[in-house]
């Protein structure tokens, strides 16, 4: 009996974190009580301790010390600054690059919570005790604490601004326009009869110049297609707000310019749209939420929208996005939006957060939209919807009317039906804005080599271990395309190793989470009950991120940039799958809960985080399709400021896809030209 009591007392004291004086007293109290019950000599020796009142005293002392020990452990015990599984000092980068590459993690082990309890778990994140109760477990189980505690010898990089290696003269506007003309003409000449193609700028422009249709006809057809979609059984839900009256007035002006043979540019009369992350008066600015986004009250109208209009393009409205851009899946169950559907299969997500932008382009409603990308939000939905998406170098494409909620990883970007249209829009909207100082570092724009028919002088890097992290179907299609098709076009394929990928992935999670949690704090406080669960989860975790996590993440950014800088000395670009998995199916619970599954989110952006944290340019294009018809995307990443290189690779890749049978027609597609002509 004595032994059992000693063991029990030791277990309680050890669990509760008691220090030596506490558990010595505890053991003594238990021993005295037990001996007193079994041995009268002890009762005679210490009669005051073992009479009726004394026994109650020792039992009370036992309970008090137990409670005290537990409280001491949880409230007062010194917290370890360095997790036990983390090395105290990060090895220098030169040493790391000589060793093996750690595989990127596809499962991040966030605590799984049943959907009916998700609202409760989110509220815990925002509760005063939420950090101790839930956040620390999230950080530990997801291994984010690998970034904690150890000394990283590198200096932090807070903005991924990499000075250009050589700021040459670039190309003047007339030279770039001439090259775009070549692409447009090639787009028309290479069309294969009977093979599906998205309607492109070159086709609209030809129809305008010959008088077959007018910009007014096409803009009205755009609004008709949107209205028809909204009343269908499975609407794409691509648009949130429309400016029908303003767009038709601008279309009438464009129509007159075409009649007078003096269009402003190749984009004159082309209907375009902006993701609702961009402010566009007179339309409401909600940024995917169910309420007016007050943080954007004082920002001007979108620079990208204004530049497009100065080129003659017509902004018809703003497209649906994930609430505040907090997810790459595409879900938005709030009452004023609804989740957009994939035009290739309306049972599946579009990807996000530029979900409506890609649904609108793939659905044929417009050929060009502007999106944003903080963690794949241009590239993921472009890949899921089978269109072209460009995320330029950080600070290459800037906009005062875009309220960046993830300041150091957020990029403005573009979506289009084909590479030629992306190049035309990119040429119109990029450039320096004095009020945005980081944009002033960029070199002049060039489209060098964009008209090339081959890739004979291009070296492509492939990290096989990294690419294998994608699903088998996606990896096989992308790998075959690189090693057969791109190789046949003259590209040199070289195997590379990208070190510290998983640490970079974690650094991106911390960075985007911290910045979104901080920037959205006032909106969440004011509209907590109106905010989606997914948004609350992301901002709740992000708001709880600590300064050590954020600082070490920026040091990891420094290492990531240096790793890529060395790789780009050996190759011109890096090719990966665009996403780790195919578009997920929209569950029946989406309307009530949205999509809260961090593991799936991680797999979707498995190849996106490098572009955001390091700021390198990237473009995605469709190169194949799954048996269920859903597209498979390929991503090309390049050196900082060398968008012309990745666009050249994308242009040649697109031609190769055309020769192999071309792109497939989406399940939902509005052929505006055909509708008007017929």
Secondary structure, 3 states (H helix, E strand, C coil): CHHHHHHHHHHHHHHHCCCHHHHHHHHHHHHHHHHHHHCHHHHHHCHHHHCHHHHHHHHHHHHHHHHHHHHHHHHHCCCCCCCCCCCCECCCHHHHHCCCCCCCCCCCCCCCCCHHHHHHHHHHHHCCCHHHHHHHHHHHHCCHHHHCCCECCCCCCCCCCCCCCCCCCCCCHHHHHHHHHHHHHHHHHCCCCCCCCCCCHHHHHHHHHHCCCCHHHHHHHHHHHHHHHHCCCCCCCCEEEECHHHHHHHHHHHHHHHHCCCCCCCCCCCEEEEECCECCCCCCCCCCCCCCCHHHCCCCCCHHHHHHHHCCCEEEEEECCCHHHCCCCCCCCCCCCCCCCECCECCECCCCCCHHHHHHHHCCCCCEEEEEECCCCCHHHHHHCCCEEEECCCCCCCCCCECCCCCCCCEEEEEECCHHHHHHHHHHHCCCCCCCHHHHHCCCCCCCCCCCCCCCCCEEEECHHHHCCCCHHHHHHHHHHHHHHHHHCCCEEEECCCCCHHHHHHHHHHHHHHHHHHHCHHHHHHCHHHCCHHHHHHHHHHHCCCHHHHHHHHHHHHHHHHHHHHHCCCCCEEEEECCCCCCCECCCCHHHHCCCCHHHHHHHCCCCHHHHHHCCCEEEEEEEECCCCCEEEEEEEECCCCHHHHHHHHHHHHHHHHHCCCCCCCCCCCCHHHHHHC
